[in-house]
C-alpha cells in the first residue's frame, strides 16, 4: 500500500489522483514547513521527520526533498533529514525535486510581495509522480534520485504573471 504522509499540496493532489499501488508498504513523506524558514520551525519539521523514520525504519520511505541550493534553514534542515534517512532506514530513498510554481508563488509575484531573483528550476507534478512510481519497485543501490526541471529566469515568470 502507498501511504502519503501529509503533503496535501500540489504533489499530494497528483499522488492521490494517480492512485498508486504497491505490494509492500511505501511511505511518501512530503510534509515540511516551507513558509517559515526560522531555525526553530525547521528544527521542528526535522524532528517530526526523524520520529517518523524511527517508527518506520523497516518500511520503504520515499522522502521528497529539494534541489534548492539556497542558503536557508529550510535547505539545511532538508539536507539533515536526507542524511538521517539514508543512515537510519535501509529502504529509504531521497527524491530531490525542483520547486513547483503553484498558487502561492503566482500570488506572491502578482501582489508584489516577493521579488524575482536569479533562476528558477520548474517541474510539473506529473513528472514527479512518474518518478515516484519507478521508486515503488526500485531495487538498486542508489539512494538519492534527482529530477531536473526547466530552468527559467525568475524575472520572466514574474513578468508573465503580471501581464
Helices and strands as residue ranges (DSSP letters): E 2-5, H 10-18, E 26-29, H 39-56, E 60-66, H 73-88, E 92-97, H 103-110, E 119-122, H 125-136, E 144-146, E 150-153, H 154-161
